[in-house]
Amino acid sequence: MINKRLLIKNLLAHNDENSFYDKKRKLNIGEKEGKAKFLKHICALANSNPKNNSYIVIGVEDEDNQIIGVDFFDDSKIQNLVNAYLDNPPIVSYENIPFPHLSSDKVVGLVTIRPQGGQLCSLRKNIWKYYGGSVFFRDGSMSMPKVFDIEIKDVNSEIVTAIESHAQNNIELTLDGVFDFMNSRTDYNPTYKVFKEYFVVCWAAKEKRQNGEVYYSRVDIELINEHVKLFYSELDEVSISLTDDQFKIIEYVQLGLQDTFSYYPLEEVVITFKDNASYDIESKLLFEPPQFDRKTLYHLYNSNNALIEKLKNKIPLSKNEEKDIVNLPATYLICYFNDISDAKDKLEEAKPYLKLYDDTIYSLCKESIRVLRKVRYS
């Protein structure tokens, strides 16, 4: 089994960016340009490596390979994005890899690209300045468009196999990972469980009881063998359940109007451990949007728009408006789920003004956008 932290170190030590891996300081697929560039690199790496994995390492300085880390990224629907825009799409996964020297809220992102069938990967439709039908390949450290009949060549399999073989896990790395986790999360009662006599999962969480039910926030879950991390923030609410071969997390979203909120299941993530020293992580969207009176929603929608206009024009808010703006991100979210389609654009538009206004409300805004992204790509 590959230790992903060691794999990242081996990739960075092996060479500069080349035809089987790329590195980025950060990734932004929330905007059209960033999404287009990400898809271009996926396409190019898949075509340049038809018989082996290729990788993108995120959170690394380009000049000196310094590992600076990025925020935790939980887009479990990234494969849906790739499938929507690419023909003959590769299998793509995004994993969050903790490093001891980084702060607890930073990780290194590892994108793994695994081609299928050796067929040419291409853009299915236009996005940003790239046209549907475009084909990309790696030319050194660059992802370049190619327009010709191309024979896909396998030139990297031996190199990648060697890098991956030098990143195999061992008992020392596993024990170090367990002790690192247990020592770093003493704040929320860290614990661990061994699955199938092989896999070690550590987790810690802040417990919260609501109407007789137990929920958790500020959840850290780490698959120690591979140093793959799952994370849920202070704003998230999740439940955790275990069996002898499964670790299940159900994430909830708290939604409501005018200070009346309820929990709604958002997504289920199940880690299943197998007897053949392998595991699967599967996610399933559970969300059923709550429906509200449309007259009330349009009133709140227009009130939200007026609040954003005040922030734009730097007009002070009244005491009542200061209370209302706390609910603004969740209200826009509910409006969108009740077929007021412009609410999504209004939420995106509000983001920079909320960032200047208040850090907590800005965090609520980011959480709402994250929920939108999950539902949209599903």
Secondary structure, DSSP 8 states (H G I E B T S, - for coil): -B-HHHHHHHHHHH-SS-SSEEEES----SSHHHHHHHHHHHHHHHHH-TTS-EEEEESB-TTT--B--EE----TTHHHHHHHHEES--EEEEEEE--TTS-TTEEEEEEEEE--TT---EESS-BTTB-TT-EEEEETTEEEEE-S-------SHHHHHHHHHTTB--HHHHHHHHHHHHHHTGGG--EEEEETTTEEEEEEEEEEEETTEEEEEEEEEEETTTTEEEEE-TT-EEEEEE-SSEEEEEEEEEEEETTEEEEEEEEEEEEEE-TTS-EEEEEEE--------HHHHHHHHHHHHHHHHHHHTT----HHHHHHGGGHHHHHHHHHHTT-THHHHHHHHHHHHHHHH-HHHHHHHHHHHHHHHHHHH-
